[in-house]
Amino acid sequence: MTHYCKDDLQRIQKMLISLSEVQFQFKSTLLSGASIGEHVRHILEYYLCLLEGSKSQVVNYDNRQRSPELETNPAFAISTIDEVCSNFIFVEEDKEISLESNFSSTDSGVSYIKTSVNRELAYCLEHSIHHQALIKVALAEQNLGNLIDEMFGVAAATMRHKYKCAQ
């Protein structure tokens, strides 16, 4: 699974290399004022939470750092992608862990769900693709759609389905 995650993150990195700070920080009116940087930060912080949680055996995405530099500095986001991808070699994909989360907006109850690093990697990958679809909207709003390929923001199952239908 780390191979797929790494490929996905490198697709984001390729896009980031071509963006200026202004484009990265652009507040999209179509996305309620969210920027590409905010979506990239969100993606990367999930991976960072998983990497940390795989060491402690408890992952909690609610407790992510929400780094202002990660959402405003594309060079920092690029180096963070390198860091995450480098740390994949230390990941035990079949390791059992717990997901700790509060699924209520009104109470402070915490739930623990048995999971695995591999399952959470799959979640982070799907989560990333979802946010890439939103990033694609912000790129289009800035007339920057040429910076991404047709796979950006599209799930592998959707691409397979489109290919099958085209035949």
Protein Blocks (a to p, Z undefined) as FASTA:
>chain_A
ZZmmmmmmmmmmmmmmmpcfklmmoccfklgopafklmmmmmmmmmmmmmmmmmnopacf
klpnkiaklmmmmklmmmmmmmmmmmmmmpcfklccdddddfbfkbccdcdddddfklmm
mmmmmmmmmmmmmmmmmmmmnopmmmpcfknopafklmmmmmmmmZZ
